[in-house]
């Protein structure tokens, strides 16, 4: 299973919490994946469709515990694409009161598009609502790849209020539009860890953190290796340039024309072409530090450039 499916399965298997939390979670599940059907005799039916068996079982349990109403599950097998099962959970509310309690209708019986305030009064209710929203319309990338968590809604107002609800926990959620859907998303790994932690996916959190730590260590090692490689390349390039300039001086004006300190370091460089500046400095008597050797090499480079310029001018 994907990391997203494993996370949802863990959340779906969480036991019942306080009645207010169960109501908030059920409300989010129904709001995200449900449709309201009204029969000719004014009987209501809430149809909630999901492709996850654990999520279907959770909707069934929550509806039975919270609403105390008749609930049915119908299993359907798709004939196209992946041909996997889909689960239709039918909830039979009694009248408008159940729909108002679920935040689907306001006090005047009109459709409520956002998140009903009575569902998210307390901190625990807010977490439960976000858990239900993630179970219904959420996904999370495998942490081995790019960090990304999102919840997809078909209503702009609901998506904006969902984003605001997440940001009550200071998680930096944002909303974008994808075709006809509104996507609430998180990109920062720390924010994703916090989110899956407070909605209750603790095993997924530990797995995410383990992968993230290994990934960060691997990236840091790669950066160090790349930095070391770049430094070695610079050292080799500098040594090649120094050898070329010293050889050029020897072939034109001769090394004996150099001041004693420059001639000494030039002869050492010719003799030890692969030595570092520090190693060359240790060979001098008295010893000279790396910066001192580098200063002498720059003098040699400048002298070689002057000789070349003079040859061009003549």
N, C-alpha and C positions, 0 to 999 in steps of 0.2 A: 504494500500500500504506500501511497505517497505520504509525505510528512503531514500534509494538510488533512488527509483522511485519518491518519493515526491521531492527530490532535483532536479532530471532531469526535472520533470514537471515544477518546478519554473523557471529553466533556459530556458526551451523551450518556455515559455510564455513571456520572456523578449522582449521588443519592439526593433525596428530597431535602430542601432547606426550609426556611421559614415560609409560611403561606404567602406573605407579600412577595418574597423572592420568586417562588414558583409561579405566581401570577404574572410577574414582570417578564420572566423567561418565556412563558407560554404566549404572552401577548406579542413579544418580538417574533417568535416563530410563526404565529398566525399572521402577523402583519407583513412579514417578509415573503412567506410562501403560500399564503392562504387566499382563497376566493370565497365570497359570500353568495350563496344560492338561496333564492326565495321561491318557494313553490306557489302554486295557484291558490292554495288555502292559507297563504301567509305563514308557512312554516319555514324556519331558517335552518340552513345547513352550512357549516364551515368546512370547506374542502382544502386540506393541506397536503401538498405533494412534495415528496423528497425521494432521492435515489439512495439514501443511506438507511439501512435497516435499524442501526442503533438510534438514529435521530427519530425515525418513525416510532420506535418503541417509547422514546422519551416524550414525544408529543402525546402519544396515547396515555401514558401514565400521568403526565401533568394535567391533561384535560379531565381525566377521571377524578384526580385528587382535588383539583381546583374548582372545576365547574360542577362536579357530581352529576354529570349528564351522560347520556348514551354516546359511546364512541365506537366506531367501526374502523377496521383496516382492510383495504383491498390491495392485493399484490397484483401488479401488472408487469408483463414481460414485453419490453420494447422489441420491435421487429426490425428496426433500422439501427445503423451506426453500431454502438457497442453491444446492443441487444441485452443490456443488463435490466435488472428489475427496477421498477419504480413503485413507490408505496403511497397510496392515497388514504389519508386519515380523515374520516368523516366525523365531525363533531356536531352534535344536535343541541344547540343552545335553546333555552326556553325564553323567548321574548327578547325585548331590547336591552334589558338589564345586563344580561351576560355580555352582549356586544359592547355596551358602555363600559363594563368592568375591564374588558380586554382593550379598551382604548380605540375601538374601531368606530364608534359613534359618540358624538358629544351629547350633552344633556337635552338638546332639542331634537335628537334623533338624526342629525346630519352626519355625513362621513367625516371622520377626523383624519387628516392627512399626516400630521406630525406625530410626535410622541406625547401621549397624554401625561400631563404633569403628575397625576395621582399615581402613576406607575413607577416613577423614579424619584420619589420624595427622599428616600434614604440611600445611603451609600451602598448598602448591600443590594438594594433594588436596582440601582444603576449598573452594578456589576452583573447582576442576573440578566438584565435586559440586553446588555452587550454580549453576554454569553449566548443568549437566544438568537440575537442578530447574526453572530458569527456562525452558529450552527446552521442557520437558514441560508445565508448568502455570503459567507466568508470563505477565504482561502489564504494559505500562507505558503510561500516558496520554501523549498528545501534550503536550509541555511548554508549548505555547501555552495549554492549559487548566490545570486543577488538577494539582498534582504528586501522582502516585500510582503506586506499583509494588506488585504483589502476586504471590504464588505460591499456588496453590490445591491443597490436598491433601484426600484423602478419609479420612484417618486423623488423629485428634487427637494421638496420641503423635508421629507423624512430623512433623506441623506444629509441635509445640512444640519438638522437637529441631532442626528446620530453623530456627526462630526463634532458638534458642540459638546455632546455628552462625553465623548472620548477625551476631548480636550479639558474637561473638568479635572482629569487626572494628569494634565500637563504632558500630553504625549505627542503634540505637534501633528495631529491628523489634518488631512486636506481632502478636498473633494474635486474630482475631475469627471468629465462626461465621456463615455465610451459608447458610441452609437446612440441608442435610446436609453442607456442605463447611466446611473449616477454612482460613481465609485468613491467610497471613502477609503483612504489608504494611509499606511504608515511605511516609511522607508528606513528610519534609523533603527539599527539592531537593538539598542538599549530600550527604545520605545516599544518595539515588538515584544521583547522579553517581558517588560512590565505588563503589557496588555495580556499576553497569554497566561501570565502569572495570576493577575487579579481576577480573571474569569474562571480560573480553577484548573488549567491544564498544566499541572506541576511536573508531571513526567515529561511532557513535551518541552517544557521550559528547561529542564535539566539536559535533555538531548540537544536542544538548540544551543545552550550555553557551552556544552562540550564541543560541539562542532565549531562554534564561533571561536573558542579559545584555540583549538587546533588550527583553525584557518588563520587566525591572527598571528600565531607563532610561525606558521609556514610562510605567511606574507612577510613577517619581519626578517626571517632567515633569508628569504629571497632578496629583500631590500639590502641586507648586509652583504650578501654575496655579490649583488650587482654593484654596490658601492665599492667593495674591495676590488672587483674586476675593473671598474672605471679608474680607480686609483692606480692599479697596476699598469693599465693602458697609458695613463698619463706619465708614469715613471719611465716606461719603455720609450714612449715618444720623446720625452725630454733627454733620455740617455742617447738615443739615436741622433737627435739634433746636436747634442754636445759633441759627440764623436765626429759628426760631419764637419762642424765648425773647427774643431781642433785639427782635424786632418787637412782642412782647407788652409788654415794658418801655417801648418807645417809645410804644405806644398808651395806656399806663396812667399811668406816672409821668414818662415822658420820659427820653431818653438823657442830658439835661443834669443829671439827678439822680445820675448815676453818678460815681464818682471818676474823675479824669482818665485813669488808666491803663486802667480798664475801658471808659470811653467811647471811648477811642482804638481799642481792639481791636474793640469792638462796631461802630464805624463802618467799620472796615476789612472786617469780616466781611460787612456789608451791601453794601459796594462790590464785594467779591471773593468771591462766594458759593461758587465752585468751588476756591478756593485751599486748599492744605494748611496745617496749623499752622506748619510750617517756613517756608513762603512768606510767611505773615502775619507771622511773627516777623522775617523779613528786611526787611519794609517799615517796621518800627518804627524810630524813632531815639531813643536808640541801639537796635541790634538786640537782640532777645530770643530765647532758645533755644526749642525746641519745648516743653520741659517748662514753661517760664515762660508761654508762650501758653496751654497747656492749663490751667495753674493759674488764669489770668484767666478763661478760659471757664467753668471750674467755679464760680467766684465769681458769674458772670453767671447760670448755671443755678440756683444756690442762691437768688439774689435773686429770680428769676422765680418759683421755687417758693414763697417766702415771700409774695410779692404775691398769688399765687393762693390760698394758704391764708387770707390776710387777707380776700380778697374772699368766700371761702366762709363765713368766720366772721361776716361782717357781715350 
